[in-house]
C-alpha cells in the first residue's frame, strides 16, 4: 500500500460535519470518527511549502500533548497528514470558559467560580510538574466538555522550562494576561508567568469582565500599577535589572475589596498571592490549590452541575468534505470574530480560530452563544460602583516614551 493510500485510509475514518472555526493558516472541524462513533474536533494546519517537512512548532505541540495526559488537559487522539496538511484530532469540547463568563443567561455562584478555577489550576499543575510552561493561559483556551469538565487547550506556545540560563521570548500570552516581568522584557522566566495569568482568570470569573485591559504594553503596565500599586524595591528587588525597565510614577494599591467587591475574604487573599510582583515569591500552582479558598464553604460545585451555555444547533448546509467522500454540514455564516483588546465582538461558533502565525503556531478556539455588544451581562456585582470615568494612566519617567513604545510593541515573533 502506497503512502498516499495509507493517508487516505486514515483520513476516510473521519466524517466532517461542520466548520467550528477558521483562520488564515488553519481550520477546526467538528467530525465523527466512523470507527468509534465518537464526536471529535479536527484541527487542520495548512503547512505550505516546508523545506524540511512538517514544521517544528506543530511537532512540538504534538509531543507535549502526548506527554500531558490528564483529565484537565485536552486529549490529542490522533495526528495524520493528508493532502499536504497536518490534521490533529482532539476530543470534542462543547464550549469554553470565556463563553461561560460572557453568557448573559448564566449566573455563577461562588461554588461555580471555585470549581472552574480549581480545574484550571489542576490542569496547570500537571504542566508544571512536567516542566512545561503553557504561556497562553486565557479563558478561551480553557475548553469545557458536556460533562462540565474543564481542560487546558492550545499548546502552540508551550515550552519546556527549567534549564539554567535558557532564554525565551517575552512576547507570549494575550496582553491582558501577561505578567509584568514579561512586559518589562524578561527573557528568563519560569512558572510564575502562568500563575499571574491564572490570577487574571480568577479575577475575570469573579467580576465577569477582564481584570486588566491595556491597549499596549506600556498601557498594560499602567493598568496593573493603577490597581495593584507601583512595585517598590522591597516588593521586587530585581525589577530595575529587567531589560526594558522604566520607572513609573508612584501609585498606591487599591484595596482588593474594591477591585473584587463580591469575592470572599479567602478569594481576595488568594488573589493577592497570585498577583505578587516578584516572580520568585509569587505563589505556586500547588500552593494555590492548597489554599483555604478551596476548602472553605461553599465547596467547589460538582463539574456535572456547573452552568454552561446552551448547545448550538448543527447547521444542515451541504458541503463536500476533503476527509470523507459524502455530504457534510457547514456551520452557520461566520460571525465577526472577537477582537482584542476591547473584547466586545464575540464569535458564535462552537470553536473559534484566530489568525495563526506563519510558523504554524497558534490556533485559537473559543465557544458559546453569540452575545450582543449592547446586551448587559447580569452579574453578581454592580459595575456602576467603579464610576463612569476610566482611571488616569500614570506617567513614565527616565525614558524616551516613543522609543520605548516601539521597543515594547514589537509584533509577535517566533518564540525561542
N, C-alpha and C positions, 0 to 999 in steps of 0.2 A: 504494500500500500504506500502510495507516494505521500510526501509531506503535506501537499495540498489536500489530499483525501482525508488525512488524519485531522487537519484543521477543520474541514467541512463537517466531519463526523461529530467533532466536539461542539461546533457551533450549532449544528442542527438539533442538538439536545435542548436548546433554549428557544422558546417561542416568545417573541417580543409582543408586549401588549400596548404600551404607550410610552411616550417620552415624559420623563419626570423632571428633567432639567437639561439645559443646553448652553454651552459656552463656545468660545472661539476655537478651542482645541479639543473639546471633549463633549460627550453626551452621556446622560444617565437614563437608562431604560428600566421600566418595570417589565418583568418577563416571568414565564413559567418554565420550570425545569420539568421537561416532559418525562424524565426518568423517575423523578421522585414526587412530582406534583406540587413541589414547593414553590411559592412565590419568591422571587429574588429581584435584586437590583443589579443591573449590569452597567458598569462604568466603562465606556469606550473611549480610549485615549488615541487620538489621531497623532501618530508618531511622525509622519512626514518622512523625509529622507535623512536617515541617520547613518553616518559613515561607519559607525561601529555597532550597528544593530540596535536593540532596544535601549532607549535612553536610561541613564543610570538612576535618575530620580525615581522613575517608575519601579525599577528593580529594587531600590532601597525600600520603597513603601511596601512592596510585596514581602520582602524579607522581614521587615519589622512586624507586619501583621501576622505572619506565620509564627512569630515568636511570642506575640502578645495574645495568648489565648485566655479569655476571661469573660464572665457573664456581663461585665460592664464595658467591654470593648467590642466594637463591630467585628463580626466574623467574616473573614475572607474565605469564601467557599472554593473558588476556582480562579484560575487565570489562564488565558489562552490567546494566541494570535489568530487573527482572521482578516483577510483582505487588507493586509498592511497596517492593521490597527491592533492595539493591545486591549483585550477585554478582561476586566476584573469583575468577578461575580461575588456579590455581597448578599448577606441576609437582608430581607426587605424590612424596612422600618417605616411605620405609618406617618410619623411626624417628627418634630424636633422641639427643643426647649424654647427656642425663640417664638415658635408658633403658639406655644402654651402661654408664654409671658404676654404676648400681644393680643391674644384672643379676647374680645370684649365680652364674651359669654362665659368666661371661666373665672371663678373665684378661687384663689389659692389660700388655703388655711395655713397657719404656722406649721402644722404637721406635714402638709403637702410640700411646702418650701424645704423643710428639713429633709424630707425623703429624696427629693430631686437633687439637692446639693450633696447629700450623703453618697448617692450613687455616682455623682460626678467625681467626688474625691476617691471613691473606691477604684474607679477606672484609672484615675491619675496615679494612684498609689502603685498599681501594677506596673505602669510605665516606669516610674521612678525606681522601683525595685529591680527592674531590668536595665536600669541606666539609660532610659530613653526620655528625652525631652519632647513633649508634644509640640510646643511652640506655636500653636494656633488655637488655643482654648477660647471659645466663644459660644454663645447659646445655639447658633445654627449648625455647629459641629457636634452637638450633643443630641443624638437621634434617640427616638422613643418608639418602642415596639408596641404591638397590640396588647401585650400583657403589662404594659406600663414600665417595662424595664428600660432604663436609660443607658446608652452606650456611647463611648467616645468614638468619633469617626474622623476621617480626613487626616491621614498621617503623612501628607505630602511634604510638610516642613519638619517632620520629626527627625531627630538626630540622636546618635549615641553620645553620651557625655561622660565625664569623669576622668579623662586623660589629662594629666598635668600639662598646663601650657597650651592646650588646644584652643584655637580661636574660632569663633563663629561670626556670622553676620548679625548686626543688631537690627536689621530691617526685617523683623518677623512679628507675628501677631497682627491682628487688626488694631489700629492705633488706640482705640478706646480701651483695649485690654493689655496694652504694652506697659511693662514695668518701667519705673523711672530710670533704672540703670541702663536699659536699652535706649531710652530717649536721650540719654547723655552719651550714647555711643559705645557702650561696653562691648568688647569683643570676647571677653572671657566671662562666662556666667554659668549658673547651674540651675537646679530645680526651682529656685526661688522665682524665676520668671513665670513658670506655670502656676505657682502659688498665688502670685499677685493677680493674675488673670482670673483664677478661681474666686478671689475676693470680689473682683468686679462682677462676676456672675451671681454671687450670693447677694450683693447689693442690688443688682438688677432684679432678682427674684423678689426681694423684699419691697422695692419701690415700684416695680413693674415699668421701669424705664431705664435706659442706660445710665450708669452712675457717673462716668467721666467722659464728656463728649467734646474732645478737641478737634479742630479742623486742620491742624498742622502739628508737627512735633513740638514746636515752641508753645503753641496754644495748649496742647495736651499737658505739658508740664505746668503751665499756668493754671489749668483747671484742677490739677492734682494739688498744687500748693494752696489754691484758694480754699479748698475743702479740708485738706489734711495738714495745712501749715507748711511753711518753708523749713526743710530739714536743717538742723544745726549740726556743728561738728561732733557734738556728743551723741547725737542720734545716728549719724552716718559719717564715721571718721574718714572713710576712703573717698567720699564724694568728690572732693576737689581734684582728685587724681584721674578721674574719668576723662576719656579723650575729648568729649565735646562739652565739658563742664563750663557753665557760665553762671555767674552769680545773679540770683533773683532777689528782688526787694523782699524784706521780711513780711511774712503773712502769718497770722495766728490761726491755729487749727480750730475748726468749728466743732462743737460738741456732736458726738455720734448720735445722740438722741435727736438732734435737729436734722442730721443727714438721713437718718432712717427712723422716722417717728413711730412706726408701728412695730418695730423689732423688739424682741425681748432683751433683757439685760445680758443674757448668755450669748445671744446672737451678736450684740454690739461688742462684747468682749472678744468673740472670735474674729469679728471684722477688724478690730484694732490690731490683732496679731497677724492677720493675713496681709494687712497694709503696712506692716513695719517697713520703714525705709531701707535700713541696712539689710541687704540680702543674706548676710552672714548670720544675722539674728532673727530673721523672718521665720515664722513657724513652718514646720514641715507638714507634708500631707498626712503623715502618720500621726503627728501631734494634733493636727486639726480633727482627725477622725476620733481621737480620744478625748476631745474637748467635751466639757459638761453640756454643751449645747445639744448634743445628740442623745443624751440620756435624761435630760430634763423633760418635764411634761409641757406640751404634748409630745409623745414619741413620734418618730417618723411614720407617715402613712404607709400602709402596705402598697407596693407598686401597682398591684392589680386594681386598687381603688382610687388611684390618682386621677384627677381630671385631665382630659385630653380633648383637643379639637375634634369636632365631628368628622368622621372619614369622608373624603370626597368621593363622588361617584365617578366611575370609569367612563370615559368617552367611548363612542362607538363609530368613529370615523375610520373607514378602512384605509390601510396603507400597506404597501409591500415591505416585508422585513428583509434585511440583508443577513439575518442569522437563521431564519427558518422560512422556507417557501410556503406561502399561505397568507391568509388575511391576518392583519394585526389591527390594533386600536391605537389611534393617535390621541394625545392629550388635548384638552381644550386650547383655544388660541392663547399663545403665550402672553402672560400679563407683564406689565412693566416690572423689571427686576428691582430688588431693593438696592438703594444707592447709599453708600457711606458718604459723609458722616451723618446726614440728617435722619436716616433710617425710617423715613416715612412711607416709602413705596415698598409694598410687600408682595412677594410673588405668591400666586395662588396654587401653584403646582405642588404635588406631594413632595417632590425633591426639587432642589434649586441648584443651579450651577453658575457660578461667577466665571469670568474670564480666567483662564489659567495661563501660566507663563509659557514662553516658547521652549523651555527646557522640559516640558511635560509635567510640570509641577502640580499645583493645587487645583482641585475641583471643589467647589463649594456646594453643599447640599443644604437645602432648607425645606421646611414643610409647613403645612397648615392651611387654613382657610384664608381667603382674601380679607384684609382689614382695611377699610377706607381710611384715608388720612384725615378725614373730617370727623370720624367717629371718636367718641370719648370712651376710653377704656375704663370700665368700672373696677376700681382697685380699693384696697383697704386703707388707702391714705389719700387725704385731700391735698392735692398739689398746690392749691392756692396759698398754702402757708409759706411756700417758698417765694411768693411775690412774683409779679409780672416781669420785673426788670432782671436781665441777666447780670450776674456778678461781674465787676470790672476785673480785667486781667492785670496781674502785677507787671511792673516794669522790669526791664533787664538791664543789668549794669555790667561794665567792664568787658564789653564785646561789641563788635560791629554787627548790628541786627541783621542787615541784609546778607552779609557774608555767612552768618550762622544759619539763617533760614535756608540758603541754598545748600549748605552742607548737610543739615539735618533732614531736609525734604527730598533727598535723592530718591529716584524711582527704585522700586524693589529690585534687587539684584539676586542672581542665583546664589543661595547660601553655601558657605564653605563646607 
